[in-house]
Amino acid sequence: LVFMGANMANEEIMQNKELIHDRLKRAAPCGNYHDKCQHDRPCCKSYHCVKGTCLPLCYAQPCKQFMDCCRSHTCRKGFCIPRN
């Protein structure tokens, strides 16, 4: 009887794992560099959505001086842009 109960518990655990796996598989992936982004598909952690496109966090960030931008960017006309 104990063995049968353990088997039933294992079956239930496996069913739950399958449901979780299916849900994760169907989740919308996040967007990377130049991927399209919108409400149902956000950008990944190191990117942000600028006019529907995922761009690096440094790109197009508002700034007042060059120190507001990442090292590889500079402040021009109030926004961080890549240095040449």
GISUL-V988691 format. One record per helix or strand. SS is the DSSP state (helix for helix, strand for strand). FROM is the first residue (numbers start at 0). LEN is the number of residues. Records with the same first field share a line. If there is no record, write none. Layout:
# GISUL-V988691
SS = FROM-LEN ; FROM-LEN
This chain:
# GISUL-V988691
helix = 1-25 ; 65-3
strand = 30-1 ; 35-1 ; 37-1 ; 40-1 ; 42-1 ; 46-4 ; 52-4 ; 61-1 ; 72-4 ; 78-4
